[in-house]
Amino acid sequence: MSEQMKESVGCRISLSVFFLGDRRQELVAFHRLATVYYSLHMYEMAEDCYLKTLSLCPPWLQSPKEALYYAKVYYRLGRLTFCQLKDAHDATEYFLLALAAAVLLGDEELQDTIRSRLDNICQSPMWHSSPSGRSSERARWLSGGGLAL
């Protein structure tokens, strides 16, 4: 995809968010944008957009549907961070958040899948060779308005 097309996608999504002003639509737009960035191998931008979607969710889970969304997004962030960004510590944090949501759901199969991922990460050479993660630094950047489209 050309640079012009990437800009066009971002522009369209940000315009739809601007004109709608609907928090739910904004969440959907950022989730779609994260998916586009992921497919373009722009993993840090995808991570930022996924984090933005989570920041648009209510601070307390209000339904099993929301818990499932949190579990899926944090799981995706864990995989993205471990496999593409090569950060075992941040990936662990994301998987632990996914596990917490899966526990709230009572989904034992999902819990087992996440625990397996956590075991694999902690046994990987990357776990011992990489410094502690940067997720709190990125989260502060994002909450301070660091992602502006």
N, C-alpha and C positions, 0 to 999 in steps of 0.2 A: 504494500500500500504506500502510495506516495506521501510526501510530507504535507502536500496541499490537502489530500484526502483526510489525513489524520486531523489537521486543523479544522477541516470542515465538520468532521464528526464531533469534535469537542465543542465547536461553536454551536452546532445545532442542539446538542444536549444542554449546554449552558443557557441558550436562549429559551428552550422549552421550560427550564427550571425558573428562569427569570420571569417569564410571562405567567406561568401557572401559579407560582408562589405557594404551591401545595407541598407540604413536607413529605407526604407519601410519594408524590410524583418526583420530587427531588431525590428521594431514596432510590426509586426505580431508575431514574436517569443516571445516578452515580454508579449503581450496580451494573447497568448496561455499559457505561463507559469503562468500568473496571474490566469487564469481560473483553471489550475491544482492545484495551491496552494489553491484557494478558495474551490475546491471540496475536498481537503484534510483537510479542516478546519484550514489551516495555514493562518489566516486572515491578520496578519501584513505583511507577505511576499506577499500575494496577493495585499494588498494595495500598497506596495512599487513597485511592478511590474506594476500595473495600472498607478501609478504616473510616472514611467519610460516611459510608452507608450506615455503619454501626453507630456513628455519632448522631445520626438522625433518628435512630430508634429510641423508644422510651427508655429511661434509665432503669426501670424495673420491668422484668418480663411479665407480661399481662396474659399470655396465653401459650399453650403448647406450640402453636404455629410460630410465635415469635422465638421461642426457645429453639425450635428446629432451624429457623433462619440463622440465629446466632451460631448454632453448632455447625451448620454448613459453611458459613462464611469464615468462621475461625478455623475450621478444618482446611478450607481452601487456602487461607492465609498461611497456615502451618506448612502445607505442602509447597506452596509458592516460595516461602522464605527458606525452607530447607533445601529443596531441589534446585531452584533457580538462583536465589540470592546467596545461597551457601552460608546461612547463618543458623547454626544449630540451636543456639540459646534463644533467639527470638522465636524460632519455630516451636520450641518447647513451650514457651509462654502462650503462643497461639493455640497449640494443641491442648494445653491445660484449660484454657478458656472454653474450647470446644467440648472438652470432657465435662466441665461443670454444667454446660447447657444440656449435654446428653444425659447427665445424671438427673437433672430436673425433669427431663422428658421421661425418664425411666426406660430409655431405649438401650437395653443391654448389648445388643449386637453392635450398635454404634459405639458404645463405651469400649467394647473389646477391640474394635478396629482402631480407635484412638489410642488405647493403651499399647497396642502392638506398635503403632507408629512411634510413640514415646520411647518404648524399649529400644527400637531400632536406632533412634536418634542418639540415645544415651550410650549405646554401644558402638556408635560410628566413630571413626578417627576424627571426623570434623568436630565432634563434641569436645574432644580434648585439645584440639589444635586451634580452635577459634576463640577469640576473646568473648567476653560477655556481650550480649546483644545490644542493639540500639533502639529497641521498640519504644522505650519510655521517651527517648530523645525525639523520635519521629512522632510519637503521640503528642508531645508538647508542641512540636512544630505545627502539626495538623490542627490542634485545638486553638492555636494562635492565629489561625487563618492562613496557614502556609499553602494551602491548596486553593488557588484562585484560577478559575477557568475564564 
